[in-house]
Amino acid sequence: MQLRIPGPTPCPPQALEAMARQMMNHRGPEFGKILNSITEKLKQAFQTKGDVFVLTASGTGGLEAAIVNTLSPGDKVLSLANGVFAERFADIAEKYGAEVAHLNFEWGKPVSLDAVEEALRTDGNIKAVLATHNETSTGMTNDIKEISAVVEKFDKLLLVDAISSLGCISLPTDDWHCDIVVTASQKGWMVPPGLAMVSVSEKAWQAHSKAKMPRYYLDFSKAKDYLEKGQTPWTPAISIFYALDATLDLMLSEGLNNIFARHARVGQTARNGVRSLGLSLFPDEKYASNTVTAVNATDRIDVARLIQVLREEHEVIIAGGQQKLSGKIFRIGHLGLVYDRDIKLILEALNKALPRAKKG
């Protein structure tokens, strides 16, 4: 079976074997050793010298943590949205009482830096900017480096959803002045869903000390206090910690730059292959993602039928479009445990399945 959705992603044997281990005392020294090991290795992957915490939660839980730990009800935030997940980030902020200024862009098109600068220049009350590094709903990557440069000019907090990018696409957290960066275990980290990993800058800690949004389970202060004891505040997903410790060893052994290069190569293979089949990409190709390829479905392609044929006849699992893109695009995930040969198998199956998925 080829699982090629944007997540969950396939797990390597080392992760599966690690999860077969017996439970241990999550308040004991053995778990503390694993937690400390994971934390130090994650700092390398995040490219940060700041704090990194592992929360037992989904990626959305990590986004919620970013909001409630840095903001107060009534704080104004600027949302940069060009897809489903960027809009979700803004929705979380609104649910907790933030005043969200929506800067929306066409799905599949990049964030306009000029528009961001204009918004920050004209509204001095904005405290934080919400940005999505890799928008899996549209198969595109936003230029966080350039967005960060604009945000830094106005000395605002930058909260980044890097759930489907970090560990696959370079995001040097400290160099790009990202105050909170969120990722999740089931993406490029090659382990099951259940863990959110977040980095916290010194500026974010300063905001945290004044933040008044309600928080308990996701409180960074609790996470920091317990980490100093080699523990998590609440019962962790122990088996997934085992797996993450193993896959981080694999990743650091391969080397971050090699991982980034592999994803760039695989992404290009996917894009070239799609075009060779007479199809077109949904996003502006200049910003096409190296972790998920979104493909336009012409009026002749029944996306639901295509997904069914691939699954039932070729054992290939891909994803459809979300919300207003449902039935209009399909998406091929290529992040984490993925190599050129995997994409070639997907493209061969796609070539066979497309004629079976024609409308009419």
N, C-alpha and C positions, 0 to 999 in steps of 0.2 A: 504494500500500500504506500502510495506517495501522498503524504499529507502536505499540501502546498497552499495553505491559507495563511493569512497574516499572523496567525497565532490562535491556539497553541501550535508550537512547532515540534518537530520530532526530537526525541531525547536520545543521546548517544548511550551505548551500553554502559559506560562508566556511571552515568546518572541513574540508570535503572538498577544497576547492581548496588549502588550506594543506598538507594531507597529501600532495599530489602533488609537493611540492618535493623536490629531490634531497637525499640525505644530506649531512651536514656532519661535521666533526671535533668530537666531543663533548668534546674537551679543548682546543678552540680558542676564541678570543674571540667568534666569531659565536654559538656555542651559549651561551656565558656570558651574552651580552646577552639572549638569549631566556629563559634560566633566571632571571636577575635580574628581568626584566620580569614573568614569571609569578609569581614569589615576592611581589613588591610588590603586584600586583593581587589575589593570593589573600589577602593580609593584609587588604585592604579587604573582601573577600567574607566572610572569617572574622570580621570586626570585631574584630581583635586587633592589638596592637602587639608581640606576642611572636613567637617563631620559627614559621615554617611551612616544611615540607619536602614535596617531591614525590618519591614513591617509585615506581619501576617495579614495580608489584604490583597485585593486585586489592584491593577493599575489605577482604576478609578478611585480606590481608597487612597492611593498615593497622591492623586490630584486633590482630593478632599483635604488631605493632610497639609498640602502646600497652602491651601486657602486659609484653613482655620488656624494655622500656626503663625501666620504673618499679618493677618488683617483683622479689622474690627468692623462691626456692623456700621454701615454708612460710609465706609471708605470707598473711594472711587477707584476703579480699575479699568484699564483699557484692554479690551479683548481683540486679538488679531485672529480673525476666523476665516478660513477658506475650506472648511470641511466639517464632517460630523463631529470629530473628537475635539476640535477647537471650540465648537459650539457647546459641547458637553462641559468643557472646562469653565466656560462663562456661566453656564447654567448652575453649576455647583456654587460659584461665587454669589450669584443672585439668591440662591436658596438660603444662604447664610447671612443675607442682608447687605451684601456689598452693592454699591451703585455701579453698574457696569455700563461703560461707554462702548458700544459695539462698532468696531471697524471691520466691516464685512467685505470680503472680496469674492469674486466669482470662483466657484469650486474648480480646482485644477489650475488656477492661475496664482502667481506668487503674491505675497504681501508687498504692497507698495511702500518702500522706505520713505518716500516723500510724504505719503499720507500719515505714516506713523509720526514723523517729525512734526508735521503740521498739528496733529492732534495733541502731542505733548507740549508744543509751544503755546497753543491757544488755551490750554486748560491746565493751569498750575496745580489743580487739586488732585490730579491723578497720582495715586500712590504706587501702583504696581501695574506691570504689563504681563498679560497672559499670552504665551506663544506656544505653538506646537511645532516641534522640530520636523517630525515626519508624519504626514497626514495619511494614515492608511486607507481612509475612505476614498481618496482620490489618487493614491499612488504618487505623491509628490513630496519633496523635501524643501522646507523653507530655509532661507539663509539666516540661520540664527546668529552667525558671526556679524553680519551687517545689521541685523535688527538690534543686536546687543550694543553695537557701537552707537546707534541712535539713542537707545534707552540710557546708556551710560552717560551720554552728553547731558541728559536732564536729571541724572542721579535718581532714577526710579528703580524699584525692585523689578527683577525679571524672573518670572516663574515659568519654567519650561517643561512641557510634556515631551519627554524623549522616550516614551514607552516602547515604540517600535523602531527606534534608531540606535540608542545607546548600546555599545558593544558590537555594533555592526557598521555604523557610520561615525566618523570621528566627531566628537563633541568635547573639546577641551574646556571643562567646566570653569576652571579658574581663569584661564587666559581669555575666555569669552565673557567673563564677569556674569555668569549665571548664578542667581541667588538661591533658587531651588531648582533642582533637576529631578525628574521622576521617571523611573523605568519599572518594568515588571518582569517577573521570572519566566513567563511563558513565551517570550519573544526571542531575542537574540541570545539569551542566556541558556537556552536549551534544556530547561527543566519545566515541570508541570506548573500550571497556574497556582497562585496562592501567596506569592510574595511580591511586595512592592518595595523598591529600593529608592531612597531619596538622599540627595546631598543638600547640605545647608551651609550657606556662606556666613561670614561674620556680619554682613549687613542684614541678612535674614534673621540672625539671632537678635540683632538690635530691634528689628521689627517685632519679633516674637515676644520680646520683653514688654511690649506695649499692646500687643494684640488682645482683643477682647471677645473674639468669636468663641462660642462654646466648643470645648474639646476635652476629651477624656482618653478614649482608646488610642487616638492618633496624636497625643501630646508629645511633641519633640523633647520637652524637658524631662518627661518620664523616660523616654527612650534613651536619652543621654545619661541620666542618673543610673539606670539599670545596666547600660552598656559598660559603665565603669566597673561594675561588679561581674561582668561577663554574662549578663542575662538580658532578657527582654522583659518589658513590664508585664506582658500577658503571655499566656501559653502559646508558644510558637508552633508553626507547622514543621515539626522536627524533621520529618522525612525529606521535605523539600530543602531544608538547610543542608542535609547530607548531600543531596544531589547538587546543589549550587556550589558547595565547597569543591566537589569533584569537577564540575564543568569550568569553574574559574581556573583551576589548575590547567585544564586543557587549553583554555583561551590564552592564558599568559604564556604557556609553552609555545603555542603557535605564534604569539606576538601580535599586539594590537594592530600595528601597521599592516601586517600580513592579513589579518582578518578584514581590515577595511579594504585592502586591495582585492581580496577574494570576493567580497560582496559587490564591489564595483564591477569586477569582471563578470560575475554571475548575472548581475543586473543588466549589463550591456548585452550579454548573451540572450537574455529573455526578451529584451526590447528588439534586438535584431531578428530574433526568431519570429516574434509576433508580426513584424513588418513583412518578413519573408512569406507569411501566410496570407498576405493581402489585407491585414488588419492595421488599425492605427491606435496609437496611445491616446488615453484620455487627457493626461496633463500636458502642459507645455514641456516638451522633451528636455529643455535646458534644466528643468527642475525635477525631472523624473527620479523617483526613489530607487535606491539600490536594495531595498528590502521588500518592496511589493510593486508589481507592475499592474497598472489598471488599463484595461483594453476596451476601446469602444466596441459595443455590439451594434452592428449595422441593423437596419430595419429587417434584414433577412435572417437574423440569428435569434433564436429563442434561448435566452440565457438559462432559464430553469431546465430546459431540455438538455442543453449543453452540459450543465453540471451533472445532470442525471446520467447521461451517457458516459461521461468521463468516470464517474464513480462506479457504475454498475458493469461497464464493459472493459475499463482500462485500469481500475483501482487507483484512480487519480482524483484527489479532492482539491477543488479550487473554490473560491468564494465569489458570490455575486456582488452587486452594488448595494448600497445602503440608502435608505430614505429616498430622496428624489432621484437617486441614481439606480434604484432598483429596476432591473430589467434592461438598463441602458449600458451597463459596463459589466465586465467580470474581472476578477483580480487573482493574480498568481503571487503567492507569498514565496519569498526566497531569502530567508534570514535564519541565522543560527547554523544548524547542521545542514548545510547545503553546498553542493559542488556543481561544476559545469555539467557533469554527467546527469545529475538530477534534472536540470533544466532541459537538457536534450531529450530526456524521456518524456517530460511534460509536453514539449513541443511536438514530438512524434505522436503522442496520444491526441493532442489537440488537432493536429492535421487530419487524423482519422475520424475524430468526433464531429468536427465542424459540419461536414455534409449531412450528418444525421440530425443536426440541430437547426436545419433551415426551416423557416416559417413557411407554411403553406405546402 
